Amino acid sequence: MTALEERWRRVLDGKAEAEKASGRAAGSVRLIAVSKFHPASAIAELYALGQADFGENYMQEARAKQEELASLGIRWHAIGAVQSNKAKDAAGRFHLLHTLASESLARALVRRLPGDAPQDVLLQINIGREPQKSGLAPEDAERFIETLRAEDLLRTEGRGLRIRGLMCLPPRCGEGEEARPYFAAMRELRDRLASATGLELPELSMGMSGDYRQAVDEGATMIRVGTDIFGARPVKA
Ligand SMILES: *Cc1c(COP(=O)(O)O)cnc(C)c1O
């Protein structure tokens, strides 16, 4: 077994333990392997073992890997900030875009969708209201959804965006118990928003290498793990 396979299996075991400990069904949480700065060969190795979901932060890097690995059935997740003027690189090219937080990006995505299927998205929430972080303030999320709806950008079929839930990078992320209250606040916000807007919002994308157990315990449906799977990220040249 390679070191990569060993680390990946350890994370799967950790996820299974966390699911069990919190009374969640086995396999109910999806592991997204965050592969930024790591080579396509490492992605291909894990894909061959059964890892289907991969997260990338940077459009140019993601597009290059998507081209190189086009013959595989990878589900790509866009987890980094996307500028509105780069919407055409994202629209229709990812299974799920986790970082929608601006009306201009929403409009640009819909305009750039290559086909007639909706683009699945999550709303990124700045759950700790940190000035340096992107994301919608929790109190603005409902109005944001209603604005997109009023502009007829939300669709469950055809051209539009389908909001599947919420994503966050909380304060103290990666620091285990320190992040837990923010994960709990995300779950409460999701429940509130779902009842206020009538949207289903089944997905909560939260938890990374240092805190995915706490995230699972608080209701994450997708965890985004990089370092614990691939090792430390190489420094970008
Ligand atoms: C890099 C990244 C991760 C993975 O972080 P690790 O600590 O390496 O597990 C998760 N989510 C986002 C948004 C990231 O940018």
Ligand as a Chemical Component Dictionary entry (heavy atoms), coordinates in Angstrom:
data_LIG
# 
_chem_comp.id                   LIG 
_chem_comp.type                 NON-POLYMER 
_chem_comp.pdbx_formal_charge   0 
_chem_comp.three_letter_code    LIG 
# 
loop_
_chem_comp_atom.comp_id 
_chem_comp_atom.atom_id 
_chem_comp_atom.alt_atom_id 
_chem_comp_atom.type_symbol 
_chem_comp_atom.charge 
_chem_comp_atom.model_Cartn_x 
_chem_comp_atom.model_Cartn_y 
_chem_comp_atom.model_Cartn_z 
_chem_comp_atom.pdbx_ordinal 
LIG C1 C1 C 0 -7.506  23.790 1.325 1  
LIG C2 C2 C 0 -8.932  23.725 1.749 2  
LIG C3 C3 C 0 -9.437  22.640 2.494 3  
LIG C4 C4 C 0 -8.578  21.487 2.975 4  
LIG O1 O1 O 0 -7.824  21.874 4.086 5  
LIG P1 P1 P 0 -6.857  20.828 4.840 6  
LIG O2 O2 O 0 -6.571  21.507 6.136 7  
LIG O3 O3 O 0 -5.652  20.647 3.993 8  
LIG O4 O4 O 0 -7.627  19.568 5.035 9  
LIG C5 C5 C 0 -10.786 22.635 2.778 10 
LIG N1 N1 N 0 -11.607 23.622 2.389 11 
LIG C6 C6 C 0 -11.162 24.684 1.685 12 
LIG C7 C7 C 0 -12.117 25.735 1.272 13 
LIG C8 C8 C 0 -9.812  24.773 1.367 14 
LIG O5 O5 O 0 -9.375  25.846 0.681 15 
# 
loop_
_chem_comp_bond.comp_id 
_chem_comp_bond.atom_id_1 
_chem_comp_bond.atom_id_2 
_chem_comp_bond.value_order 
_chem_comp_bond.pdbx_ordinal 
LIG C1 C2 SING 1  
LIG C2 C3 SING 2  
LIG C2 C8 DOUB 3  
LIG C3 C4 SING 4  
LIG C3 C5 DOUB 5  
LIG C4 O1 SING 6  
LIG O1 P1 SING 7  
LIG P1 O2 DOUB 8  
LIG P1 O3 SING 9  
LIG P1 O4 SING 10 
LIG C5 N1 SING 11 
LIG N1 C6 DOUB 12 
LIG C6 C7 SING 13 
LIG C6 C8 SING 14 
LIG C8 O5 SING 15 
# 
